[in-house]
Amino acid sequence: MMTLHIALAKGRIHKQVMAYLQESGYDFPTYSEESRKLIFADRSGQLKVTLVKSPDVAVYVERGATDIGIVGKDVLVEECFCADVYEIADLNIGRCRMAVAGVAGNEPELTKRLTIGTKYPRIARQYFEKNHYSVDIVKLNGSVELAPLVGLADLIVDLVETGSTLKANGLEVRDYIMDFSARMICNPVAFKLKKREIEAICSVMEKRKAAGGKR
């Protein structure tokens, strides 16, 4: 079998996927969660893993630097919607929801032009335009929860897992936009040339999905 090269989104997704690959028999002798290395080869030569930032996963796959990639669907929708890649599997890990939230008990005046703070301007704009709200989108890169607390935004659009961070900051969910989870994407050429290898790794990940994505 040929070596399959996979790009993993750095962070929670790569830690979950690497843990499961190791539990499934893949041996990465130089890998640890604390390592600063970014490329890891399986001892058998079947798999090579490269860790990249989430928005770059589709770029690596599309341009053939890696054969497949695993990244959150939120990233694919927000930043990689035009990428020439195949989405081949929902891995049922990293599950979360995109939500509209605001200060608890403080309803904004929906007839006025709203200011929305978010890391996901494309998703946010689509949602508010679909619901016929007039909005200004403020792109933020972190701590989105602060925006309505300091008067920067009327509402925020952000990923929510348990809602505990919102609650701790005095915010509440007003609406859910969509659900997300990690997806496996594939380079179209690799899909033809390494079909057997891709099917093998898909089978491994399907076992994880059947187990409910639990370690």
Buried (B, 14 or more C-beta within 10 A) or exposed (E): EEBBBBBBBBEBBBBBBBEBBEEEEBEBEEBEEEEEEEEBBBEEEBBBBBBBEBBBBBBBBBEEBBBBBBBBBBBBBBBBEEBEBBEBBBBBBBBBBBBBBBBEEEEBEEEEEBBBBBBBBEBBBBBBEEEEBEBEBBEBEEEBBBBBBEEBBBBBBBBBEEBEBBEEBBBBBBEEBEEBBBBBBBBEEBBEEBEEBBEBBBEBBEEBBEEEBEE
